[in-house]
């Protein structure tokens, strides 16, 4: 998939997340299936924050490297290679132990989530032309996938949002069963 297709697919997925918010109350968005599992609202926060503060920031680092900020291309991990070869994350549940650095906070409002998703969409649209005309020689390492260039970080955002649709389905089923 090229970056233009990825942006279109990303917008469709992000708009799906926005439309789905209509069906949930704030109480539902904050309800956790278990103490160590995220609520639907926390999942939304994770998607927004990881795109804005990790993935898009790393794209910018790849496109405008400063002394020592972006590394030259080296080899991806086996997992990173597999994800980009498949064009998606495997349909498995990833569980990271709760921690202050990783666990997202609960949302304050639906409007906060909607605005966050629109901000990510806008930032993706803004950065796409820079990716298409930029060099792909510089990389920033991903903790599990190894070094990724600007285009790969961009594609990763779309794959990440699509992957969390599985979590959304699971949390929606939980909410329907606990109503």
N, C-alpha and C positions, 0 to 999 in steps of 0.2 A: 504494500500500500504506500502511495506517495503522500507527501505532507498535505497537499490540497484535499485529497480523499480523506485523510485522517482528520483534518479540521471539520469537514462536513459531517463525518461520522461522529466526531466528538460533540459537535453542536446538537445533533439529534439525540445523543445520549444525555447530555446535560439538560436539554429541554424536557426530556422524559423525566429526569429527576425533579425538575421544577414543577411539572404538571402533577406528579405523584404527591407532592406536598399538600395539594388541596384535600386529599383524602385522609389526612392525619391531623389530630389535635396536638397542641404543644405537649400535653401530658403523654400522649402516645409517642411522640418524637423523643421524649426523654426516658421512656420506660426501657429498662435493660432486662434481657432474658435471664441474666445471672450477674452477680456482683462483679465478676471479672470479664464480662462481655460488654461490648459497646451497644448503646442504643442506636436507633436509626438516625437521630440527630447528631450523635457523635460520628457516625459513619459519614454523614454529609460534611461535617466539619473537617474530618480527615481528608476527604477528597479535595475540598477547597484549599485547605492549608498546605497539603503536600504539593498541589499544583503551583500555588502562588509562592511558597517559601522554600521549596526544594527544586522541583522540576523546572519551572520557568526561570528561577534564579540560576540554575546550572546551565540552562540554554544560554543565558546572557553571559555567563563566564566563558563558555565555549566560543561565543561569537566575539567577545572583547577580552581576550586574556591579558592579564597583567603579569608582571614578573612572577613566575612560579605558581600562578593560579590554575592554569589548565595544563594538563600533561599531554605530550604527544600520544598518538594512538598506540595502544598496546592491546593485548589479547583479552577479549571478554571471558568471563567465567563460562563453564559448560551450561549453567542455568541461563545466563544471559544470552548465549548463542541460541539456545533452544527457544527461548521466548520470542526472539526476533525472527527466527526461522519460521515459527508457527504463526506469528502475528498476533499472539495472545498469551495471556497467562494460562497455566493449566487450571482446569476447573476444580481446584482443591482449596480447602479452607486454610488460611494462614492465620496462626494465632501468635501474637507477640505478647509476652507477659505485660501486665499493666505497669506503667511507669510515668512519672511526671513529665518526662521528656517526650514520650510517644503517645500517651493516651490523650485524645482530644477532649476538650471540655464540652459540656452540654450547650446547645445553642440557646441564645436569649430569645429569639423570635424566628418565625418563618421568614419574615422579611430579611433578616440577617443571612439566612441560608440562600434565599433567592438572589439577593444582591451579591453574595459571594460567588455563586455560580455564574451570574452575568459578568462579574469581574474577570473570572477565569476565561470565559468565552471571549471577552474583549481583548484580554492580554494575548490569547492564542492568535486572534486575528491580527493584532499589531505586530507580533514577532514573526509570523509566517514569512513575510517578504524578506526579512533579514536572514532567515534560515535558507531560503531559496537562493539568495545571492551570496551567502557567506561560505567560508571554508569549512570543511568538515574534518580538518586536520587536528583540531584541538578537542580534547576530551576532559570530562570530569568524572571521577569514579562514582559508581553506584555501589552501595554497601554489599549487595548480593550479586549484581550482574557484571561488575567490573566497569572498565572505562566506557563511557557513552559519549558520542558527539552530539551536537545541537539537534540534528535531525532525529537521532535515536531518542533523546530526551523528549522531544515533541511527540513522537509516536508512542512513547511510554505513557504519556498522559492519557491519550485515547484508550490504550489497552487497560490502564489502571481503572478508569471510570467504567469501562465495559465489564471488567472483572468484578467490580463491586455490585453489579446488578444481581449476582448470585446471593450476596449477603443481604441485599435489599429484599429479595424474594423470601429468604429465610426469616428475616425480621418481620416482614409483613405477615407471614404465616403465624409467627409467634403472637403478634398483636391481635390477629383475628381469633386465635385460640384462647387468648386471655381476656377477651372483651367481656 
